Amino acid sequence: MSRRFVVEADGGSRGNPGPAGYGALVRDADTGRVLAERAASVGRATNNVAEYGGLVAGLQAALDLDASAEVEVRMDSKLVVEQMSGRWKIKHPDMQQLALQARAIARKLGAVRYTWVPRAQNGAADALANSAMDGRPVHRDVAAEPSVAEDDVQPTAEPAPVVTTVTHLLRHGQTEHTPERRFSGRNELPLSRTGRAEAEAAGERAAELGIEVVVASPLRRTRETAEIVAARLGLPVEFDDDLVELDFGDLEGLTSDEARARHPLAVRRFLADVTVAAPGGESIADVGRRVAGARQRILARHAGRTVLVVSHVTPIKLLLAAGLGVGDDVVHRVFLEAASLCTVAWSTDGRSSVRLLNDTAHLR
């Protein structure tokens, strides 16, 4: 009976294109044991090219383990899964070449099928991709490492205590775009008079939450909100570029009706698929990758503390998605008011919980 493997693969780019890397691992399908890990830089490339790099590396690792194995490839890139399954065409020349490599390797294996999974279920491959982008490549064949008999294992120290970090997520106050719900991405609009009043009210609420750190997007509306709240708390503000709002490109400043009238097909595709970019801008998946990096930095630098994160609609929704362990497409099913508060707790044992959602009691 053929062995069965699961390949988990991912890739990312800090900028699109930008410094890029991939991550891939092979598991035994029956036990879940990791048999091989791969992570490497691909230079300057797009997210999609990096994801294909992860696919090729994962398939090659599976082939090296057992050419007769049946393989299920799991990726959170719907684009790659659909293209490799033969349902979507591949137009980008770099992706065409990588797809040819992947198919050539797949033909040498027993059987290969492709499955899309939510981002939250692809965390191990995502972590490897981030390791590659941080300059830490990985080439590990766990299956070839010497095993240790259970009787030979020495007693270990007590496990480290679980540390929980609480993040309060504050959306910025209103700008002139907010009342008409215009697409508001990378602009530098200031807070309106209403928005400043909302930030003041949020500061009073924040003073009751035991906040020790304030981290914010550097765009003007979030910077102003964070500075008003931080002044009330007597704290400095740290800024993280990866917390900025989605780049809406050609949709910037338009209402939903105006956007659909000017770009009907592009808007329909953008709203239907988290991997499709706004015309001239970013996709929700692009934002998800950089927000994941910001989350990892916050949790590493401020472990065990209570952190106020001042950001925008899309990054906050993606942090909520990570806290819930669901896919990025949940952003279309959550509504957040201006200056609303959400809360997510993250524990070092891998558990997370959403404790508050779209709370605006402080604004009334």
C-alpha positions in Angstrom: 0.0 0.0 0.0 1.4 3.4 -1.0 2.4 5.9 1.6 0.3 9.0 1.8 1.8 12.5 2.3 0.4 15.9 2.9 2.4 18.8 1.5 1.7 22.2 3.0 3.1 25.1 1.0 3.0 28.9 1.2 4.9 31.9 -0.1 5.0 35.6 0.6 6.5 38.9 -0.5 7.1 42.0 1.5 5.9 44.3 -1.2 4.3 43.0 -4.3 6.8 42.5 -5.9 9.4 42.7 -3.1 11.8 40.5 -1.1 10.1 37.1 -1.2 10.4 33.6 0.2 8.6 30.3 0.4 7.9 27.6 3.0 6.9 24.0 2.6 6.7 20.9 4.7 5.7 17.3 4.2 3.6 15.4 6.7 2.8 11.7 7.0 -1.0 11.8 6.2 -1.8 9.1 8.8 0.1 10.3 11.8 0.5 14.0 11.0 4.3 13.8 11.8 6.4 16.3 9.9 8.9 14.5 7.7 10.6 17.4 5.9 10.7 21.2 6.0 11.9 23.7 3.3 12.2 27.5 3.4 14.2 29.7 1.0 14.4 33.1 -0.4 13.4 33.7 -4.1 14.8 37.2 -4.3 12.5 39.9 -5.5 9.2 38.4 -6.6 5.4 38.6 -6.3 3.4 36.6 -3.7 2.1 34.3 -6.4 5.6 33.4 -7.7 6.8 32.8 -4.1 3.7 30.5 -3.5 4.6 28.5 -6.6 8.2 28.2 -5.3 6.8 26.7 -2.1 4.7 24.2 -4.2 7.8 23.1 -6.2 9.9 22.7 -3.0 7.2 20.7 -1.2 6.6 18.4 -4.1 10.3 17.8 -4.5 10.7 17.0 -0.8 7.8 14.5 -1.1 9.5 12.9 -4.1 12.8 12.6 -2.3 11.0 10.8 0.5 9.1 8.3 -1.5 8.4 8.5 -5.3 5.5 6.1 -5.0 3.6 8.2 -2.4 0.2 9.6 -2.9 0.3 13.4 -2.2 -2.3 15.9 -1.2 -1.1 19.5 -1.5 -2.7 22.0 0.8 -2.3 25.7 0.1 -4.2 28.9 1.1 -3.6 30.3 -2.4 -6.8 29.6 -4.3 -5.1 30.9 -7.5 -2.3 28.2 -7.3 -4.8 25.5 -6.4 -7.2 26.3 -9.2 -4.4 26.7 -11.7 -2.7 23.4 -10.8 -6.0 21.6 -10.8 -6.4 22.8 -14.4 -9.5 24.9 -13.8 -7.8 28.3 -14.3 -5.3 29.4 -16.9 -1.8 30.5 -16.0 -0.8 33.8 -17.8 2.2 35.0 -15.9 5.4 33.7 -17.6 7.3 33.1 -14.3 4.4 31.2 -12.9 4.1 29.2 -16.1 7.6 28.0 -15.7 7.2 27.1 -12.0 3.9 25.3 -12.8 5.7 23.2 -15.4 8.4 22.3 -12.8 5.6 21.3 -10.3 3.8 19.2 -12.9 7.0 17.4 -13.9 7.7 16.5 -10.3 4.1 15.5 -9.7 4.2 13.1 -12.7 7.0 11.2 -10.9 4.8 10.7 -7.8 2.1 8.2 -7.3 -0.8 10.7 -7.4 -1.1 14.3 -6.6 -4.2 16.4 -5.8 -4.6 20.0 -4.7 -6.8 21.3 -1.8 -7.4 24.9 -0.8 -7.4 25.6 2.9 -8.0 28.8 4.9 -4.9 30.7 5.9 -5.4 29.8 9.6 -4.9 26.1 8.7 -1.6 26.8 6.8 0.3 28.4 9.7 3.3 26.0 9.6 4.1 26.7 6.0 3.4 30.5 6.5 5.9 30.5 9.4 8.5 28.8 7.2 8.0 31.4 4.5 8.4 34.2 7.0 11.6 32.6 8.2 12.9 32.6 4.6 12.0 36.3 4.2 13.8 37.0 7.5 17.0 35.5 6.1 16.7 32.1 7.9 16.5 29.4 5.2 15.4 25.9 6.3 16.3 22.5 4.8 15.4 19.8 7.3 14.7 16.1 6.7 13.2 15.0 9.9 12.6 11.5 8.6 16.4 11.0 8.1 17.3 12.2 11.7 18.2 9.5 14.2 15.3 8.5 16.4 15.6 8.3 20.1 14.2 5.4 22.1 11.7 6.5 24.7 13.7 4.9 27.5 16.7 7.0 26.5 14.9 10.3 26.8 16.1 12.2 29.9 13.5 13.9 32.1 13.0 17.4 31.0 12.3 20.5 33.1 8.9 21.7 33.9 7.1 23.1 30.8 7.3 26.8 30.4 4.2 28.6 31.8 1.6 29.7 29.3 1.9 33.5 28.6 -1.2 35.4 27.4 -1.0 38.7 25.5 -4.2 40.8 25.3 -4.6 43.0 22.2 -7.3 45.7 22.2 -8.0 46.6 18.6 -9.1 50.2 18.0 -10.3 51.4 14.7 -9.4 55.1 14.0 -12.0 57.8 14.4 -14.0 59.3 11.5 -12.6 61.2 8.5 -14.5 63.0 5.8 -14.7 59.6 4.0 -16.3 57.7 6.8 -20.0 58.9 6.7 -20.3 58.0 3.0 -18.4 54.8 3.5 -15.9 55.6 0.8 -13.0 53.3 0.0 -10.3 54.8 2.2 -6.9 53.2 2.0 -3.5 54.8 1.8 -4.7 58.5 2.0 -3.5 60.9 4.6 -6.9 62.4 5.6 -7.0 63.9 9.1 -9.6 63.1 11.6 -12.8 65.1 11.3 -14.1 67.0 14.3 -16.3 64.0 15.0 -13.4 61.7 14.7 -11.3 63.6 17.2 -14.2 63.5 19.7 -14.4 59.7 19.1 -10.7 59.4 19.8 -11.0 61.4 23.0 -13.9 59.0 24.1 -11.8 56.0 23.2 -9.0 57.4 25.3 -11.3 57.5 28.3 -12.3 53.9 27.7 -8.7 52.8 27.2 -7.8 54.2 30.6 -10.0 51.5 32.1 -8.3 48.6 30.3 -4.8 48.5 31.9 -3.1 49.2 28.6 0.7 49.1 28.8 1.7 49.5 25.1 0.3 51.4 22.1 1.1 50.3 18.6 -0.4 52.0 15.5 -0.5 52.3 11.8 1.5 55.4 10.7 -1.2 56.8 8.4 -2.5 60.2 9.6 -6.0 59.1 10.8 -4.6 56.3 12.9 -1.6 58.3 14.0 -3.9 61.1 15.3 -6.2 58.6 17.0 -3.3 56.8 18.7 -1.6 60.0 19.8 -4.9 61.3 21.4 -5.4 58.0 23.2 -1.7 57.6 24.2 -1.7 61.1 25.6 -4.6 60.2 27.9 -2.6 57.0 29.0 0.7 58.7 29.4 2.3 56.3 26.9 4.4 56.6 23.7 3.2 55.3 20.4 5.0 52.7 18.4 4.3 52.6 14.6 4.3 49.5 12.4 4.0 50.0 8.6 2.4 46.6 8.2 -0.7 47.8 10.1 -1.7 50.2 7.3 -5.0 49.8 5.5 -5.4 47.9 2.2 -4.3 49.8 -0.8 -7.5 50.3 -2.8 -5.7 51.6 -5.8 -8.2 53.0 -8.4 -11.1 52.6 -6.0 -9.6 55.1 -3.5 -12.2 57.7 -2.4 -15.1 56.2 -4.3 -18.4 55.0 -2.8 -19.4 51.4 -3.4 -21.9 52.5 -6.1 -19.3 54.7 -7.8 -16.7 51.9 -7.8 -19.1 49.4 -9.3 -20.1 51.9 -12.0 -16.5 52.6 -13.0 -14.9 49.2 -12.5 -17.8 46.6 -12.5 -15.8 43.5 -13.3 -12.8 44.4 -11.2 -14.9 45.2 -8.1 -16.9 42.0 -8.5 -13.7 39.9 -8.6 -12.1 41.9 -5.8 -15.1 41.3 -3.5 -15.5 37.7 -4.4 -12.0 36.4 -4.0 -9.5 37.5 -1.2 -6.5 36.7 -3.5 -7.7 39.2 -6.2 -6.3 42.7 -5.8 -8.3 45.9 -6.1 -7.5 47.5 -9.5 -4.1 49.1 -9.1 -3.9 48.1 -5.4 -3.7 45.1 -3.0 -5.7 42.0 -2.3 -7.0 41.1 1.1 -4.6 38.1 1.1 -1.7 40.6 0.6 -2.8 42.5 3.7 -3.2 39.3 5.6 0.5 38.4 5.0 1.8 41.7 6.3 -0.7 41.9 9.2 0.5 38.4 10.3 4.0 39.8 10.4 2.9 42.7 12.5 1.0 40.4 14.9 4.1 38.2 15.3 6.3 41.2 16.1 3.8 42.6 18.7 3.4 39.2 20.4 7.2 38.7 20.5 8.1 42.2 21.7 5.2 42.6 24.2 4.5 39.0 25.4 2.3 38.9 28.5 1.3 42.6 28.3 -1.9 44.4 27.3 -1.5 46.2 24.0 -3.7 48.7 22.2 -3.4 48.3 18.4 -4.8 51.3 16.5 -5.4 50.4 12.9 -8.0 50.2 10.1 -11.0 48.1 9.1 -9.1 45.5 7.0 -6.1 44.8 9.3 -8.4 44.6 12.4 -10.7 42.2 10.6 -7.8 40.0 9.6 -6.5 40.0 13.2 -10.0 38.9 14.3 -9.9 36.1 11.6 -6.5 34.9 13.0 -7.9 35.0 16.5 -10.9 32.9 15.4 -8.8 30.5 13.3 -10.9 31.1 10.2 -10.1 32.2 6.6 -9.5 35.7 5.4 -12.9 35.8 3.6 -14.5 36.5 7.0 -13.7 40.1 6.4 -16.8 40.4 4.3 -18.9 39.1 7.2 -17.8 41.5 10.0 -18.8 45.2 10.4 -16.7 47.6 12.4 -17.8 51.1 13.3 -15.3 54.0 13.5 -13.5 54.1 16.8 -14.9 50.7 17.8 -13.0 48.3 20.0 -12.3 44.6 19.6 -10.3 42.4 21.9 -8.3 39.2 21.1 -6.2 37.3 23.6 -3.2 35.2 22.3 -1.5 32.5 24.4 1.9 30.9 23.8 0.3 27.5 23.8 -1.2 28.4 20.4 -4.7 29.2 21.6 -6.4 32.5 20.9 -9.8 33.9 21.7 -11.9 36.8 20.6 -13.3 38.5 23.7 -14.9 41.6 22.2 -16.2 42.7 18.8 -17.3 46.2 17.5 -17.9 47.7 20.9 -18.9 51.3 20.7 -20.4 51.8 24.2 -17.8 54.6 24.9 -19.2 56.7 22.0 -22.7 57.0 23.4 
